[in-house]
Amino acid sequence: MQGAREVRAARGTELRARSWQTEAPMRMLMNNLDPEVAERPDDLVVYGGTGRAARNWEAFDGIVKALETLDDDETLLVQSGKPVGAFRTHKWAPRVLLANSNLVGDWATWPEFRRLEAEGLMMYGQMTAGSWIYIGTQGILQGTFETFAAVAAKRFNGSLAGTLTVTGGCGGMGGAQPLAVTLNGGVVLMIDVDETRLRRRASKRYLDVVSADLDEALAKVRQAKESRTALSVGLVGNCAEILPELLKRGEPVDIVTDQTSAHDPLSYLPAGISMEDWKAEAESDPEGFTKKAQESMATHVEAMVGFADAGAEVFDYGNSIRDEARQGGYDRAFDFPGFVPAYIRPLFCEGLGPFRWVALSGDPKDIEVTDQALMELFPEKEHLHTWLKAAAEHVEFEGLPARICWLGYGERAKAGALFNRLVAEGKVSAPIVIGRDHLDSGSVASPYRETEGMADGSDAIADWPLLNAMLNTASGATWVSIHHGGGVGIGRSIHAGQVSVADGSDLAAEKLERLLTNDPGMGVIRHVDAGYDRATEVADERGVRIPMREK
């Protein structure tokens, strides 16, 4: 067994496994750890500070070896990043089932998780890291683009031109923010304590300019705002220090949010601790470091509330910073909303959510073909066309070429059938992997994010993602995962993921039709059950069966 090494997914049509149904999860696992994709590939960390693709290098090698020899009627079981068994099932069953960082309620705390992790018994899967469908920063870009478009529609006449957004966290997920703002026409000041993150996003054209000087950065964003020119400026600094200073100065900020790794206090740098001392301080005294981080988050969030009081549009972008700030002693931490109840829930009622796909060939031309085919499939969806054209122009692929867009109930199944035909007809050079983010309409229970403020008070009911995972297993997904924690931390969410392979076969066509109908259908029935009228309309319009509504 080897230790850390450079990992890249294979390209082309030569198989290392016995079929594309097992080659695909192997390539996607490796793609998660590609140096272009992962934040700390030597540590198997993909993104989010601690989100891993495999528990350790021995487990990684074990997973790869198992996938190389797995038959198309066998299923590999992966427990928190470690392969623990392979069983004979059937061709419709998933090839891989994964469960990451799941703990029984009273034990679902960071200290208990870290104890188990230190003993080599668990890993944190984040969301798409531990389910092998991360596609780099692009994976969150389109959802972030949609969120800022919703902000623009709500407050700024449909465009962010002439507005200034201030936000923090430029890692694998937060790094999508600057480009999402500029694609909506706005100006953004992007704060991060780690200059290398800012430089990395700038090298991939997600960020325009990097500065280590506050006054210099402010001069640039003020000028751009005044001229209504889209611009993103990265500022090296700590949000807990910069945001209070901006508020004190009375800077004319229009929008404030945050995507620092606040879900895990050890991944949030407290004010007063240097980058160089960060790791040592966190490891030597995790409880003390957590307290300092929560106190800094309290200061950070207090400034965000101050901007809200001054009239800015302020929202939590799903990293649980409000609850950490509450624990840090700030009693107004929840005075601004999460992004889902504020902007996204009407989309969830229609089963709309993130639909992502990857060209296993490694050939960018395959993504060009799928982009064009989707626009022809949905000629009436002008917003989709705008997004796909913008992505083609601005997004640089990280690892295997990939794309993402938001599609709803009925649309995802059509797209899946289309992609399978493209493979069967040889219009793309190899099969296509189809998955989604775990941030979806019916796959998660997360009271500080996707299910915050549900109409019926069912925010914390976790039956729904478990049903989602079981339904997707029964519907023919190639691999299915259930995670605890996600981007909001241990004890705060349960979520499920699914991925399938369009390999051009008749069997894949059958599986994709069921899976990509049923998966977003969970979002529709979830919101019907919670009492949302739009979800009920969608169910009636599109024939979603709901027994309690049948006469």
C-alpha positions in Angstrom: 0.0 0.0 0.0 1.3 3.5 -0.9 0.9 6.7 1.0 0.0 10.1 -0.4 0.5 10.4 -4.2 -0.8 12.4 -7.1 -4.2 11.0 -8.3 -5.9 11.8 -11.5 -8.9 10.1 -13.2 -8.2 8.1 -16.4 -9.4 9.6 -19.7 -10.6 7.9 -22.8 -12.5 4.7 -23.4 -10.1 2.0 -22.1 -11.5 0.4 -19.0 -9.6 -0.5 -15.9 -12.8 -1.9 -14.2 -15.1 -4.6 -15.7 -17.8 -2.1 -17.0 -18.6 1.6 -17.2 -20.9 1.1 -14.2 -17.8 0.5 -12.0 -15.3 2.4 -14.0 -17.4 5.6 -13.4 -17.3 5.6 -9.6 -13.6 4.8 -9.7 -12.9 7.7 -12.0 -15.0 10.0 -10.0 -13.4 9.1 -6.7 -10.0 9.8 -8.4 -11.3 13.0 -9.9 -12.3 14.3 -6.4 -8.6 14.0 -5.5 -7.2 15.6 -8.7 -4.8 18.4 -7.6 -6.8 20.8 -9.8 -9.9 19.8 -7.8 -9.0 19.0 -4.2 -8.0 21.5 -1.5 -5.5 19.1 0.2 -5.2 16.0 -1.9 -2.3 14.6 0.1 -4.7 14.4 3.1 -7.6 13.1 0.9 -9.4 16.4 1.7 -11.5 17.6 -1.2 -13.1 20.7 0.2 -14.8 22.3 3.2 -11.7 22.1 5.5 -12.1 18.4 6.4 -14.4 16.8 3.7 -12.7 13.6 2.5 -13.1 11.3 -0.4 -11.7 8.3 1.4 -10.8 7.7 5.1 -7.1 7.1 4.5 -4.8 6.0 1.7 -5.1 2.3 2.6 -8.9 2.6 2.3 -8.5 4.5 -1.0 -6.5 1.6 -2.4 -9.0 -0.9 -1.1 -11.9 1.0 -2.8 -10.1 1.1 -6.1 -9.1 -2.6 -5.9 -12.7 -3.5 -5.2 -14.1 -1.4 -8.0 -11.7 -3.0 -10.5 -13.1 -6.5 -9.8 -16.7 -5.7 -9.0 -19.3 -7.4 -11.2 -22.5 -5.7 -12.5 -24.6 -7.6 -10.0 -22.5 -6.8 -7.0 -22.6 -3.9 -4.5 -19.7 -2.4 -2.6 -20.4 -1.0 0.8 -18.3 2.0 2.0 -18.5 3.1 5.6 -17.1 6.5 6.2 -14.6 6.2 3.4 -13.6 2.6 4.1 -14.7 -0.4 1.9 -16.2 -2.9 4.4 -18.0 -5.4 2.2 -19.1 -6.5 -1.3 -22.3 -8.5 -1.8 -24.1 -10.1 -4.7 -27.3 -8.1 -5.4 -28.7 -7.5 -9.0 -28.1 -5.4 -12.1 -30.6 -2.7 -11.0 -29.0 -2.3 -7.6 -26.4 0.4 -7.0 -22.8 -0.6 -7.5 -21.7 1.4 -4.5 -23.6 2.4 -1.3 -21.9 4.9 1.0 -22.6 6.2 4.5 -20.4 8.9 6.0 -20.1 10.4 9.5 -23.5 9.2 10.7 -23.8 9.3 14.5 -26.7 8.4 16.8 -28.5 11.6 18.1 -27.0 12.0 21.6 -23.5 11.2 20.3 -23.7 13.6 17.3 -21.3 16.2 18.5 -18.0 17.5 17.1 -15.9 16.2 20.1 -17.3 12.7 19.8 -16.9 12.7 16.0 -13.3 13.9 16.3 -12.5 11.2 18.9 -13.8 8.5 16.5 -12.0 10.1 13.6 -8.7 10.2 15.6 -9.1 6.5 16.2 -9.5 5.8 12.5 -13.2 4.8 12.7 -14.8 7.6 10.7 -14.3 10.5 8.3 -16.2 13.6 7.4 -17.8 13.3 4.0 -18.9 17.0 3.7 -21.4 16.6 0.8 -20.1 15.7 -2.7 -16.6 14.9 -1.4 -17.6 11.7 0.3 -20.0 10.8 -2.5 -17.5 11.2 -5.4 -19.4 13.8 -7.4 -17.5 17.0 -6.6 -16.7 18.9 -9.8 -14.6 21.7 -8.4 -15.9 25.2 -7.7 -18.2 25.0 -10.7 -20.3 22.6 -8.7 -21.6 25.4 -6.5 -21.3 28.2 -9.1 -24.6 27.8 -10.8 -26.5 27.6 -7.5 -24.7 30.6 -6.2 -25.5 32.4 -9.5 -29.2 31.5 -9.1 -29.1 32.8 -5.5 -27.6 36.1 -6.5 -30.0 36.4 -9.4 -32.9 35.9 -6.9 -31.4 38.7 -4.7 -31.2 40.9 -7.8 -34.8 40.2 -8.7 -36.0 40.8 -5.1 -34.1 44.1 -4.4 -32.3 45.5 -7.4 -34.6 45.4 -10.4 -33.2 42.2 -11.8 -29.5 43.1 -11.9 -26.7 43.6 -9.5 -25.1 46.4 -11.6 -24.1 49.3 -9.3 -24.2 47.1 -6.1 -21.5 46.0 -3.8 -21.5 42.6 -2.1 -19.2 41.8 0.8 -18.6 38.2 1.7 -16.0 35.8 3.1 -14.6 32.4 2.4 -12.9 31.6 -1.0 -12.4 27.9 -0.6 -13.7 25.2 -2.9 -17.4 26.2 -2.4 -17.1 29.9 -1.4 -14.8 30.4 -4.3 -17.8 30.5 -6.6 -19.2 33.7 -5.1 -17.1 36.3 -6.9 -17.9 35.0 -10.4 -21.6 34.4 -9.4 -21.8 38.1 -8.4 -20.0 39.5 -11.5 -22.1 37.2 -13.9 -25.1 39.1 -12.3 -23.4 42.4 -13.1 -22.3 43.3 -9.6 -19.2 44.2 -7.6 -17.9 42.0 -4.8 -15.3 42.3 -2.1 -14.2 38.7 -1.4 -12.4 38.3 2.0 -10.3 35.3 3.0 -7.6 34.8 5.6 -5.7 32.5 3.2 -4.1 34.3 0.2 -3.4 31.1 -1.6 -7.2 30.4 -1.9 -7.7 33.8 -3.4 -4.8 33.3 -5.8 -6.1 29.9 -6.8 -9.6 31.4 -7.7 -7.9 34.2 -9.6 -5.9 31.7 -11.6 -9.1 30.0 -12.6 -10.8 33.3 -13.5 -13.4 33.1 -10.7 -11.8 36.2 -9.1 -10.4 39.3 -10.9 -8.0 41.0 -8.5 -6.3 40.1 -5.3 -5.1 42.7 -2.7 -3.6 42.6 0.8 -4.5 46.2 1.5 -8.0 47.2 2.7 -7.9 50.8 1.4 -6.6 49.7 -2.0 -9.3 47.1 -2.3 -12.0 49.6 -1.3 -10.8 52.1 -3.9 -11.2 49.5 -6.6 -14.7 48.3 -5.6 -16.0 51.9 -5.1 -14.8 52.9 -8.5 -16.4 49.8 -10.1 -19.7 50.3 -8.2 -19.9 54.0 -9.3 -19.2 53.0 -12.9 -21.6 50.0 -12.7 -18.8 47.8 -13.9 -18.8 44.1 -12.8 -15.6 43.4 -10.7 -14.5 41.0 -8.0 -11.7 42.0 -5.6 -10.1 39.5 -3.2 -8.9 40.9 0.1 -6.5 39.0 2.3 -8.0 39.5 5.8 -10.2 38.1 8.6 -13.9 38.8 8.3 -14.2 39.2 12.1 -11.9 42.2 11.7 -12.8 43.5 8.2 -16.6 43.6 8.5 -16.8 45.6 11.7 -14.3 48.0 10.2 -16.4 48.4 7.1 -19.5 49.0 9.2 -17.7 51.5 11.3 -16.6 53.4 8.2 -20.1 53.5 6.9 -19.2 51.8 3.6 -22.2 51.7 1.2 -22.6 47.9 1.1 -25.7 46.6 -0.5 -25.4 42.8 0.1 -23.7 40.8 2.8 -23.3 37.0 3.1 -20.6 34.5 4.0 -19.1 31.1 3.1 -16.3 30.7 5.4 -15.9 27.1 6.8 -17.9 28.1 9.9 -19.7 24.8 10.1 -16.5 23.4 11.7 -15.0 25.9 14.2 -11.6 24.4 13.8 -11.7 25.5 10.2 -12.5 29.1 11.0 -9.5 31.2 12.0 -10.3 33.4 15.0 -9.1 37.0 15.0 -5.7 37.4 16.7 -4.3 34.0 15.6 -2.0 33.9 12.6 -2.2 31.6 9.6 1.1 30.1 10.6 -0.2 29.2 14.1 -3.7 28.0 13.0 -3.1 24.2 12.7 -1.0 23.9 15.8 -3.4 25.9 18.0 -6.4 24.0 16.7 -4.7 20.6 17.4 -3.3 21.5 20.8 -6.5 22.8 22.3 -9.6 22.1 20.1 -12.0 23.2 22.8 -10.3 26.5 23.5 -9.9 27.1 19.8 -13.5 26.4 19.2 -14.5 29.0 21.9 -12.2 31.6 20.2 -13.6 30.8 16.8 -17.2 31.1 18.1 -16.4 34.4 19.7 -14.9 35.7 16.4 -18.0 34.5 14.6 -20.1 36.4 17.0 -18.2 39.5 16.1 -18.5 38.7 12.4 -22.2 38.1 12.6 -22.8 41.1 14.7 -21.4 43.2 11.9 -23.6 41.4 9.4 -26.7 42.3 11.5 -25.4 45.8 11.6 -25.4 46.0 7.8 -28.9 44.5 7.8 -30.0 47.2 10.3 -28.6 49.8 7.9 -30.7 48.4 5.0 -28.4 45.9 3.2 -29.7 42.6 2.0 -28.1 40.1 4.3 -28.4 36.3 4.3 -26.7 33.1 5.6 -25.4 31.0 2.7 -25.6 27.7 4.6 -22.5 27.4 6.7 -24.2 27.5 10.1 -22.3 30.7 11.1 -25.5 32.1 12.8 -25.7 29.2 15.3 -21.9 29.3 15.9 -22.3 33.0 16.6 -25.2 32.3 19.0 -23.0 29.9 20.8 -20.3 32.6 20.9 -22.6 34.8 22.9 -24.4 37.0 20.2 -28.2 36.9 20.8 -29.3 38.5 17.5 -27.5 35.9 15.3 -30.7 34.8 13.6 -31.9 38.3 12.8 -31.2 37.6 9.1 -32.5 34.6 7.1 -30.9 31.7 5.4 -30.8 31.7 1.6 -33.2 28.9 1.0 -36.3 30.4 2.8 -35.3 33.8 1.5 -34.8 32.9 -2.2 -34.8 29.3 -3.2 -37.8 27.5 -1.7 -40.2 28.3 -4.5 -37.8 26.5 -6.9 -37.6 23.5 -4.5 -41.4 23.3 -4.7 -41.1 22.5 -8.4 -38.4 19.9 -7.8 -35.9 22.3 -9.2 -32.3 21.8 -8.1 -28.7 21.1 -9.2 -28.3 18.7 -12.0 -24.6 18.0 -12.8 -22.8 15.8 -15.3 -19.2 14.8 -16.1 -17.6 13.6 -19.4 -15.8 10.4 -18.5 -13.8 10.7 -21.7 -12.0 13.8 -20.4 -12.7 15.5 -23.7 -14.1 19.1 -23.3 -15.9 18.6 -26.7 -18.3 16.2 -25.0 -19.4 19.0 -22.7 -19.9 21.3 -25.7 -22.1 18.6 -27.3 -24.2 18.2 -24.2 -24.5 22.0 -23.7 -25.9 22.5 -27.2 -28.1 19.4 -27.0 -29.7 20.7 -23.7 -30.4 24.1 -25.3 -32.1 22.4 -28.2 -34.1 20.1 -25.8 -35.3 23.1 -23.8 -35.6 26.0 -26.4 -38.0 27.9 -24.2 -35.7 28.1 -21.1 -33.9 31.4 -21.8 -32.4 31.5 -18.3 -30.8 28.1 -18.9 -29.4 29.2 -22.2 -27.9 32.3 -20.6 -26.3 30.2 -17.9 -24.9 27.6 -20.3 -23.4 30.2 -22.6 -21.9 32.1 -19.6 -20.4 28.8 -18.2 -18.9 27.9 -21.5 -17.2 31.3 -21.7 -16.1 31.8 -18.1 -15.7 28.4 -16.4 -12.4 26.6 -16.6 -12.7 22.8 -16.0 -11.1 21.4 -12.9 -10.3 17.7 -13.3 -12.7 15.9 -15.7 -14.8 18.3 -17.9 -18.2 18.8 -16.2 -21.2 21.1 -16.2 -24.1 21.9 -13.9 -27.5 23.5 -14.3 -30.8 23.6 -12.4 -33.6 21.4 -13.8 -36.9 20.5 -12.3 -39.3 17.5 -12.1 -39.8 16.0 -15.5 -36.9 18.0 -17.0 -34.1 15.9 -15.4 -35.5 12.7 -16.8 -35.6 14.2 -20.3 -32.0 15.4 -19.9 -30.9 11.9 -18.8 -32.6 10.2 -21.7 -30.9 12.8 -24.1 -27.5 12.1 -22.7 -27.9 8.4 -22.9 -28.9 8.7 -26.6 -25.8 10.9 -27.2 -23.6 8.1 -25.9 -25.5 5.4 -27.8 -25.2 7.3 -31.1 -21.5 8.1 -30.6 -22.1 11.8 -30.5 -20.0 11.9 -27.3 -16.9 9.8 -27.0 -17.6 8.0 -23.7 -20.3 7.6 -21.1 -21.5 10.5 -19.0 -21.9 10.6 -15.2 -25.1 12.3 -14.0 -25.4 13.4 -10.4 -26.3 16.4 -8.3 -25.4 18.4 -5.3 -26.8 17.2 -2.0 -28.3 20.7 -1.7 -31.5 19.6 -3.4 -35.3 19.9 -3.0 -36.0 16.5 -1.4 -32.7 15.0 -0.3 -31.9 16.8 2.9 -33.0 17.7 6.5 -31.0 20.8 7.5 -32.7 23.2 9.8 -30.0 25.9 9.3 -30.1 25.6 5.5 -32.4 23.7 3.1 -35.2 23.0 5.5 -35.0 26.2 7.6 -38.4 27.7 8.3 -40.6 25.0 6.7 -44.2 26.0 6.6 -45.3 23.2 8.8 -42.4 23.3 11.3 -40.9 20.1 10.0 -37.4 21.5 9.7 -35.6 18.8 11.6 -37.4 15.7 10.4 -34.8 13.5 8.8 -37.1 10.8 7.4 -37.1 12.6 4.0 -33.5 12.2 3.0 -33.5 8.6 4.2 -36.6 7.9 2.1 -34.8 9.7 -0.8 -31.8 7.4 -0.5 -33.9 4.3 -0.3 -36.0 5.4 -3.3 -32.9 6.2 -5.4 -31.5 2.8 -4.5 -34.7 1.1 -5.7 -34.7 3.3 -8.8 -31.4 2.2 -10.3 -28.8 4.7 -9.3 -25.2 3.6 -9.8 -24.2 4.9 -6.4 -26.1 6.3 -3.5 -24.9 8.0 -0.3 -26.2 9.1 3.1 -24.2 11.7 5.0 -24.4 13.4 8.4 -23.2 17.0 8.7 -22.8 18.3 5.2 -21.7 21.9 5.0 -23.4 22.8 8.3 -21.5 20.5 10.7 -22.0 17.5 12.9 -25.5 17.3 14.5 -27.1 19.7 12.1 -28.1 17.8 8.9 -28.8 14.5 7.2 -28.6 14.4 3.5 -28.5 11.9 0.6 -26.8 11.8 -2.8 -27.3 9.8 -6.0 -25.2 9.4 -9.1 -25.9 7.4 -12.3 -24.1 6.5 -15.5 -25.5 7.1 -19.0 -23.6 4.4 -20.9 -25.8 4.2 -23.9 -27.4 0.9 -23.0 -31.1 0.1 -22.9 -30.8 -0.8 -19.2 -29.2 2.6 -18.4 -32.1 4.3 -20.3 -34.6 2.5 -18.1 -32.8 3.3 -14.9 -32.3 7.0 -15.7 -35.9 7.5 -16.5 -37.0 6.1 -13.1 -34.2 7.7 -11.1 -34.3 11.1 -12.6 -38.1 11.2 -12.2 -38.3 9.9 -8.7 -35.4 11.8 -7.2 -36.8 15.3 -7.9 -40.2 13.9 -7.2 -39.2 13.6 -3.6 -38.7 17.4 -3.5 -42.3 17.9 -4.8 -43.9 15.5 -2.3 -41.8 16.9 0.5 -43.1 20.4 -0.1 -46.7 19.2 -0.7 -46.6 17.5 2.7 -45.3 20.7 4.3 -48.2 22.7 2.9 -46.8 24.7 -0.1 -49.4 25.5 -2.6 -47.0 25.7 -5.6 -45.8 22.1 -4.8 -49.4 20.9 -4.8 -50.0 22.6 -8.2 -46.9 20.9 -9.6 -47.9 17.5 -8.3 -51.4 17.9 -9.9 -50.0 19.3 -13.2 -47.4 16.6 -13.6 -49.1 13.6 -12.2 -47.1 13.0 -9.0 -49.0 10.4 -7.0 -49.7 11.4 -3.3 -51.9 8.8 -1.6 -53.4 11.2 1.0 -54.6 13.4 -1.9 -56.2 10.6 -3.9 -59.9 10.2 -3.8 
